Amino acid sequence: MSDTNKILWYDRPARRWDQALPAGNGRLGCMQFGGVYEECWQLNEDSVWDGGRQTANGEQRDRMNPDAPEALPRVRQLLREGEVARAEDLARRALTSVPQGQRRYQPLADLRISWLGARRPWSEYRRELNLETGRLQVAFSAGDTRYTRETFVSYPDQIMAVRLTAQGEQRLFLEIRLTRDRWRYERGGREGNNTLWLSGGQDLKFCAMVRVTETDGRVEALGETMQVLDARSVVLLVAGASSFRELSPANGCRRMVEQAQTLGWEELSRRQRQDFVPLMARAGLELDGPDRGFLPTDARLAAYAEGAADPGLEALYFAYGRYLLASSSRPGSLPANLQGIWNHRMDPPWGSKFTININTEMNYWLAARTGLAECEQPLFDLLDRLRGPGGRIARRMYGCEGFCAHHNTDLWADAAPQDCWLPGSYWPMGAAWLATHLWEHYRRTGDRQTLENHYTTLRGAVRFALDFLEKDRNGWLVTNPSVSPENSYFLPDGTVGRMCVGATMDEQILRELFGGFLQVAALLGKTGKTEEEAAVALPLLRPTAIGPDGRILEWAEPWGEPEPGHRHISHLFGLFPGNEIDPDATPELAAAAERSLRYRLTHGGGYTGWSRAWTVGLWAHLHQGEEAERNLRALLTESTFDNLMDNHPSKEGPVFQIDGNLGAAAAMADCLAQNGPAGLRLLPALPPGWRRGSVHGLCLTGGLRADLRWQQGRLEEACLFASRPWTGTLRCGEAQTRLTLCAGQTVRLDSMLKQQIV
């Protein structure tokens, strides 16, 4: 990656949160504003959510509607009979959880530094984020002195470290505070003369702590403030914790800070680099074109929005997606939520939860594809934790074994329906979709141990689905009740329906789930009732159908849509991220999928960042690079903040959602290589603007890793490494060959797919 394609930089401080720059270690995150004389790091800790596992009287929180078990058979019967309005009214009253809402993700604190003394005019300002190293830096000059602030959030040592320096005649005179939005904390104070802390929370307790170390100045602490006076340099160590993991969050913070202090800045810095740099180096995209890296990133993005060609900005965006995932999801942390880990609102839109009817899944399409497989572990940990709450909901609400989850879950792995929103709430396929990631993870990594560790969880998701399915009038196995996530349809009498029997997406998800489960069972030598029943059920799932107008049917019938440009494109799951629709293997379904996608976009679809990112991936899997490029440009132009974070519309105005960033980076990878039902394709959807470039570290299904280089839009060289034996068809443009590789073998291929070096 060239220097201009690994750094975001700006020539002024951030005025708003969506202009600040992020860093994180999966658990602890910050957004740095880079103010000259008033600096702020807005802090998050991934387990700081409102509420707790228990109710106020100490009982386990149980949100299941007690009337659900009795009402559910009637809801199912009404839907079978086409009495949708009556079914929805009963579901709204009897299936809605009590209370309706799940927990919300909230900020930890703000670390603020104010300049004491004279504030001289400043110049030569620069703030930047280096994606290669995970470092934030702010630098400016005032008088004859150059001031710098360097920040990183360390995964090995679980702290944020900041070093401030002054080089010149002047020295640092600073006041340091920990604050929280409008004083929403219970206590704050100091420990000794060099440490501040802030704590709060009711059911779930939290603490933030900052300590001054390694300074040549004087340190004075009084009350909730601390001053560093007459210093050339100062190091700050910041920790955060909650009672989700720590019996005493304050003791947890103290332990982390003290351990980091014994190491010192230089060793902390070395350990952070040793961890982060190799992670980011595993994969990268380089695109040749006009070098616009001399422009600040916000100016570069504005020029791009006006039509300037800037492939390097697109390569930067790809690297940024990998950076955001590696910074918000690491082993031991919670999964990346709707905002990764970065949230500054006490009541964020949609609670900043884990929305599992696409958004959370989209966050992880990127992981194994680009060498970040271990970053997917928090998702599997959450899936394991869903077995308990989801098992209770499966048994008591649905009368099924195994476990399920609906369209949202939270810190506590709550599996009951979230709110009473008919287009979304009563969709019980959340755990099923999440479970498909286990097989996909293995296909790209060969990580058999993860399959062993989570096989019981995978089997539980399959068990619920087998028990939940029923036969329709044609003998196909279908879900009931369900929805096509967040969409609605017109019934023949003109009324609007949301709940349904057998949405197309459900059938496609279950084909992926059952098919992957049976292959895992064979691989691990597992047999039993669930394995036998899944093998029988798989061919009985209703096939994906094409409607009279040539589009994929979203529901069992060719119903019209009140919102033809809906942001969800659920019935195209089988094209991407699923594996059942492919231009080479299933050309009729692929043509119908293309017609469906064009219809959505023609009617205004793709108006959210994550939806636009999905369309990039769908076009990539239709092997249409020009359309993929057009939608990627629309994403960067219409749905991207100055700090390159995804811009999502909400009732409260634009809000950051990380899925657009992460989903788009995964889609960009699939423009360059795909291993589908018809074999491996290289450069299947190369955007026309990517005339010359290279990519390394793409991890493909079957255990292949690909490095590619191309010129004038044509493959120049491919290097394939097989982590396990691989045999298949390889295509690139019109060239085609049959390839067999042994485990550990590397092969280089030329533009005609002829072997050069084995």
N, C-alpha and C positions, 0 to 999 in steps of 0.2 A: 504494500500500500504506500503510495507516495505521500510525502509530508502534507500536501494540501488536502488529501483525502482521508486524513486521520485526525484532523483538528477542527473543532468548532471555535471560532474566535469572534470577538466583538470589540468595538472601539468606544463603548460607553457602558455604564452600569445598567443592570436590569431595572426597569421601572415597575414591572408587573411579574407575578409569579411565573407566568408562561414565557417569560424571557430569561428567567434564571436557569442555571445549569445544574444537572443532576450528577450525583455520585452515590454509590451504595455497595453493600456487601451481601445483599440478599435479605438480611435482617434489619440493618440500620441504614438509613438513607438521608441525604441532605439535598437541598436546593440552595445554591449559593447565588446571591444577588450581585455581589461585587461592587457595592457602594464604596465611594472613596473615603468619606469621613464617617459614614454610618453603614456598617456592614451587617448582613444578616445571613445566617445559614438556617433555613427552615428544616426542622428535623422530623423524621419519622422512625418509628420502630414497628416492625410488621405485626406485632401482636397487641398493639394498643387499639382496642376496639371498645365501644361503649358497652356497658352491661357485662354479664358474666354467664357462666354455665348454669347458675342456680337462680331461682326467684328470690324475692326479698325475704321470704320466710325460710329459706334454706333448702327448699325442695328442688329436685332436678327439673330444669325447664322442659316442659312438654307442651308443644304447640299444636299437636294434632287435634283437630276438631272431633269431639267425642261422638258427634252424629255421623261422621264420615262412613264408618263400616256399614251402618244400616242403609245409608242413602246411596252408596256407590252402586249396588246392583240396579237400583232404579235409574240412576244416571245412565248406566250402560245400556239398559233396555230402551230408554227414551232415544238415545242416539241411534241404536239399531233401527228403531221405527221411524227415524227421520224427524222426531220431535225435538229439534235442536234447541229452540228457545226455552222450552220447558226443562230440558236437561241442563242448560246453562244456568237457569234461575235456581234450580235445585243445587247444582254444584257451587254456585256463588255463596249460597247460604250454608251448605252442609260440608263442603270440602275445604273451604277457606280455613286456614289455621287461626288459632286463637292464642296469643295475639297474632295479628296478621304479619307483622314485620320481623325481620331478622336483625342481627347486630350490624352496626356501622363501623367502618374503619376511620380512625381519627388521628390527628397530628400528635406528636410527642411534645415538642417545645420549639422555641426559636432561640438560637444563640445569637446574641447581638453584641457588637463592639462599636463603641462611640469614641471618636477622636477627642482628646482633651487638649486644650490650649489653642494656639493660633491655627487657623485653617487657611493655608496658603493656596493660591491658584495652582491648579494641577494640569499636567500635560502628559503626552506620550502614554496614554492609557491603553491597556489591553487586558481583556479577560478571556480565558480560553479553557476548553476541555480537550484533553488529549485522550482519544479513544484507545490508543495503543497501550498507554500506561495507567489509565484510570485516574489521572491527576487533574485537579482544578487549579488554575493559577490566575491571580490578579496582580497587575503591576502598573505603577504610575510614578511620575516624577512630580515633586513639589520643591521649588528652590533648587538646591544642588543635591538633593537626596532622592534616591530611587527606593521606592517601597514595594515589597512583594508579599503576597500571601499564597502559600501552597497548601492544598487540602487533598487528602485521600481518605477513603473509608476502607479499612483493612479487613479482609476475610480471615486471615490467619489469627489476628489478634482482636477482632470484633469491636474495634473502636474507630472513631474518626479522629484524625490527627491534623492539626493546623500549625504551620510555622509562619510567623510574621517577621520580616526583617526590614531594617532601614540601613541603606548604604550611602553614606554621606555625612554631612555635618549634623543633621537633625537626628533626633531619637524618637522612639515610640512612647507616647503617653496615651494610655487606653483605659476605657472603662468597659467591663465585661458584665453581661447579664444573661440569665436564662429567663425567658418569659413564655407565656402561653396565651392563646387567643383570648383577649379580654379577661385575663387573670383566671382562666378556668383551670385552676389547680388548687389543691388544699393547703399545701405548705411549701415553703422555700426557705433556704438559709445557706449557711456556710459551714465548712469543716476546716478548722485551723485558719490559716491565712492564705491558702492557695486553691481552695475547692468550693464551688457552688453546687447546690442541688435544688431540684424542684420535684415535687411528688403530688400525686392526686389519684383520682379514680374511686369508684364506689365498690361494685362487685369485683371489678378487675383493677388492681392497683398498678401504678407505673411510677417510674423515676427517671429523671435525666440528670446527668452530672458532668461538670467540666472542671478540669484541674489545670493550673498553670505549672509548667515544668521548664527546665532548661532555659532560664533567662538570666541575663546579666543585670536586669533592672530590679527595682523594688516592687514587692507585691504587697498590697494592703486590701483586706477584705472586711467589709462592714455590712451587716444585714444581708441583703440579697444582691449586693454588687461587689465587684472586685476590680481593683485598679492595678495596672502595670505601669510603672513610671520610670522614665529615663533609661529605656532599654534599647539595645541594638537588635536584639532578637528575642523571641518568646515562642514557646511551643505550648499548644493547648491540646489536651486529650479529652475526648467527649465520649460518654457511654450512655446507653439507654436500655431499659429492661422493664418487663411487666411480670405480674404474678402468673401469667400463662406458663412461664418457664421457671420463674424464680420464686422461692418461698418468700424472700425479702428482696424486692426490686432494688432497694437502696444498697443492700449488701452485694447484690449482683453487679451493680454499677461500680461500686467501690473495688471489688475484686478485679474487674476488667481494667479499670484505670490504673490500679496499683501494679498489675502484671505488665501493662504496657509501659509504665514509667520505668520499671527496672530495665527494660530493653533499650529505651532511649530512641530519639528521632531517627538516627541513622540506621539502626537495626530494624526498627518498625518499617522504615521506608524500603529497606532491602527486602524484607519478608513480603511486603505488599507487592512489590514489583515481581518478585520471584513467583508469586501466585498468579498475578493478573496478566502479565505480559504474555506468557506462553498460552494462556487461555484465548486471548484475542488473536494470537498469531496462527492458530490452527486453521483458520479459513480467512479468505479475503478476496475482494473483487477490485480489479484495476481496470479503468476505462480511459482510453486516450481521447483527447479532445481539447478544446480551448481551456487553458489553465486559468481558472477564475478564483483560485485559492487566495489571491492577493486581496480579494474583497472580503470585508466582514461577512459572516455567514448570513446575517439578516439581509444585507444588501445583495448578496449572491442569490438568496432565495427570491427576493423581489425581482431581480433581473431575469431569473428563470421563469417567474410567473408572467413576465412580459414577453416571453418567447425565446429568450437567449438559450442557445445550446450549451449544456453543461453536464456532460456525462459524469464528470468528476463529482458533482453534487449528488448524483444518484448513487455513485459508489460510496460516498460519504454516508448517505442515508442507509445503505445496506450495512455498513460497519456500525452505524449508530444503533440499528436494531439489535445486533449481536451484543453491543455494549450494554444496552438497556436490560436485556435478558440476563446477562452475566452479573449485572449490578442489582437485580431485583429478585433473583431466584438462585440460591446456592444450597447444597446439601445442608440440612439442619434448619433452614428457614421455612417460612410459609411459602406457598406458591405466589407468583405474581398475580395481584388482583387487577381490577379494572384500571388501576393507575400504577401498576407495578408495586412500588412501595411509596411513591411520592404523592402526598395529598396534604393540602393546607387548610381544608375545610372541616369544621366540626360535624356538619351534616352534608356530606358530599353527595352529588347526584348519584342515584341508584345505590347509595350507601358505600360506594367503592368496594363492593363485595366481589365474590367469585361468581360471575354470571356464566353458567355452564350450559347455555343453549347455543353458544358458539364462542363467546369472548374469551373465556379461560382456555378453551381448547386451542383457539387461534394463537394465544400467547406462546404455545409450545410447539407449533408446527416447525418453528425455526430451530429448535434445540438440537435434535440428533442430526438434522440436515447439514448443520454447519459446525460440527465439532463441539457442541455444547451439551452433550448427552447428559452429563451429571447434573446440569441445571434443571432437568426434568424430574429429578428425584423428589423435590417437594410436592409435585403434582401427585406422584404415586403415594406419598405419605398421606396426603389429604384423602385420596381415594380409600386408603386403608382405614382411616379414621371415620369415613362415611359408613363403613360397614355396621358400626354400632347403632347410631341414630337411624340410618337408612334401613337396617334390618328391622327395627321396631316399627317404622312406618310401613314397610312392606307387609309385615305380619298383621298389624292391627288395622291399618287403613285399607289394604288391598287383599288381605288373606293369602299372601304369597310368601314363599320362602326366599332366601337370598336377600338382597338389599337394593334400594333405589334412591334416587334423589331427583328433585324437580329443577326448575330453571335457575335457581340461585342457591348458594350455600355461603357459610360465613366462617368465622374463626373457629367455632365450635362444631363444624361439620354438620350443621342443622340440615335435615333432609326433608322437612315438611314443606308444603307449598309456601312460597313467599308471596304475600299480599293476595288480593282477590281480583287480579287482572285477567279476564277471560282469555285474551289471546296468548297469554304466556304461562300463567300460574300452574295450570293443571296438566303439565307435560312431564311424565315420569321417566324420561329417557336420559336424564343428565348423567347418572352414573354409568349407563350403558355407553354413552359417547366417550366419557373419560376413560373407560376401561379399554377402548380400542387403542389407546395410546401405548398400552403395554406391549401389544404385538408389533405395532409400528416401530416402537423403540428397539425391539429385538431385531427386526428386519434390517435396520440400518446399522446396528452396533454389534450384533452377535452376542449381546450380554445375556447369557443364559441364567446367570445368578439372579438377575432382576425378575425373570419369569418364575424362578423357583420361589423367590421371596414373596411374590404377589399372586401366586397361582390361586390361593384360596379366595382372594379378592376378585380376581377375574371370574372364577367359577360362580361366586355369589351374584355378580352382575348378570351372568347368563341365566342362573337359576330363577331370578326374579322375572326376567323376560319370558322364560318358558312357561312359568306359572301364570303370567299376566296375559299372554296372548290368547285370542279366541279365534274361531273360524268364522269367516264371513259367509255370505250366501253362496259364494262360488267355491268354497272350500279352502281359501287362502287363509293363512294365519295373519292376524292383524292386531294392532293395539287398540284398546278402548277402555277409558276415554283418553284422548290426546288432543294435540293441536299441531299445526305446522307453525313452528315458533314465531309468535308475535304477528302473524298474518290473519286475515279474515277472508270470507268468501260470500258470494251471493247465492242463496237458495233459489230454486225455480220460482218461488212466489215473490222474490225481490227482497226478502228479509236477509239480514246479515247474520252469518254464523261464524263462530270461532272454534268451538270444540268439535271434534270429529272422531270418526273411526278410521284408523289406519292411514295416517298421513304418510306420504311417500318418503319423507325423510326418515321416519321411524323404521320403515322396512329396509332402507339402505343402511342405516346405522346397524341394525340387527344382523344384516348379511355380513357386514364387516366384523361385528362382534363374534357371531357364531363361527364364521369361517376362520378367523384368527384363533379363537379358543380351541377349535378342533385341531389346528396345526400345532398349537402349544401343547395340547394334551398328547398328541402323537410324539412330539419331540421329547417330552418329559416322561413318557410312558405312563400317563395317568388314564385310568378307566373308571367308569361308574355310571350311575343313573343319569346324572346331568350330561355327561359326555355322550351317552347313547341317545338321549332325547334331543340334544342339540343337532346331532347328525340327522335325525329324522325330520326335525323342524326346519332346517336350513333350506331345503328345496321347496318347502311349503310357504315360505314368506312371499307375499304378493309381489310379483315382478314390477319393476319400473315400467310405466306405460306411457305411450305417446297419445296425446289428445287429437281431436279432429282438426285442430289448427296447426298441427305439426310440432307443438311444444310438449315438453315433459309435463305430465299431470302432477300437480302439487298435492291433490287429494284424490280420493278414489273415483270421483266424478269430475267432468270438465266444467267446474263451476267458474263463474266470473269473479273478478276481484274488485272490491271497492278502492283499493290502492294498488294499481297495476305496477307502479314504480317502487314497490316496497323495498326497504333496505335489506331484509333477509331474503336469501335466495336458497331456501332450505332444500327444495326438491332437486338441487344440483349438487347435494352432498356427494352423490355417487361419482361425480366428475372430479371434484376436489373439495375436501381432502380425501374422499373415498377413492376406491380403485375399480369400480365396476363399469365406468363409462370411459371409453378411450377411442380416439379417432381411428386408430388402426384396428383394434380388436372389436369394437362395437360401433361401426360408422353411422348406423341409423340413429342410435341413441345419442351419439355425439352431435349429429346434425340437429336433432331435436333440442339438445341442451344449448347449442349455439342460438337457435331461434328463441328459446326461453330467455337467455341472457340478453340478447339484443332487445327483446320486448321490454324487459325490466329497465334497461338503461334508456331506451327511447322514451319511456314514461317517467323519467326522473330518478331512477335508482342510483345507488352508489353515492348518496348525498352525505353519508357519514364516512369517516376515515376508515373504520374497520370494514365497512361494506365495500368501499372502493378497493381496499387491499384484497378482499376476497375476489373481486372481479378481476384483478390482475392475475391472481392464481388460476381462476377459471379460464381466462384467455390463454394463459401459459399451457394449460392442459388441453386446450383445443388447438394448440400448436400455431397460435396466431400472434406473432411477436409485435406486429404493428398495433394491434388492439391492446396488447399488454402495455406497450410503451405509452399509448394514449391515456390509458387509465392511471398509470404510474404518474404521468405528468399532471393529471387532474388531481391526484392525491396530494402531491407536493404543492400544487398551486392553490387548491381550494380548502385543504384540510390539514394544514401544517402551520404550527406556530413558529415564531422567529427562532426558537431554540430547537427546532426540528421535531418537537414532540407533536403527536397527533392531536388535531383540533376536532372535537366532537360537539355538535350542537346540543344544547339542553335548554330547558325552560328557564334556567338561571343564566343563560348565555353560554359562550364557548367554554368547554372544559376539556382537560387532557384525558385521553384514554389511550392506554399503551398498546392495545390490540392492533390498531392501525399500523403502528411502527413495526411490530413484530410480525404481523401477518404479511405485510408488504415485503419485508426482507426474505421471508420464506418463499413468497411467490417469485421474487427475483431469482432466487436460487433455482427454482423449477423452470424458469425461462432458459436455463443453461444446461440442465441435465434432469432427466426423469427416467425412472425404471418402472414402467407400467405393465399392464397385462400382455402387451405385445413385445416386451423386451425393453432394452435400454436405448434411449434416444439422447444424443448429444446435440446441444444447441437447438432444441425443438421449437423454441419461440424467441429467438434472439431479436431483441428490439432493433429496428433499423438504425437508431442513433448510436448503438454500441458497435460501431464499425470495426474497431480494433480494441482488443483487451485480453484479459486473462483472469482466471479464477483458480483458486486452489482450496483444497480441503472440503469439497462437497462430499457428503456421506450419503450413499445411495442404498436402496434396498438390496438385500443380498450380500451386504458386507463389503461393497465396493467403495473406494474413495477415489475421486476424480480431480485431476488438475487439467485445465484446458487453456489453450491459447488460440486466438483466432485473428485473422486479418481480412479486411474488406468484407466482413460478414460471413466468412467461410473458415471452417476449422483449419488450423495450421498444424496443431499437435495436441494429442490427448495422452495423458499418463494415467493409467488405471492401476490401483493396488487392491488386491483381494485379501481381505482379512480371513476369509474362509473359502472353501471351494465354490466356484461360480461357473455356471454354463448358461449361455443365453445368446439371444440375437442382439446385435449392436447395430444401430442405425445413426446416420448423420446425413441429412439431406437425402439425396438419392443413393448414397453409398450404404451398403449393408454387408455384414459378415457374421459368421457364427464364431463364438469365442468361448474357450474353456480355460479357466485359470485355476491353479492350485492355491491352497492357503499360503499366504506369504509371498505370492508371486506379483511382480510388477511388469506391466507391458506398456510400451510406447507405440502409439499409432499415428500415422500421417493423415493427411486430409482425405485420403481414399480408404481409411481404416485398415491400411496395410501395416503389419507389425514391423517396427524398426528395431527395437531392442526388447529382449525378454529376460 
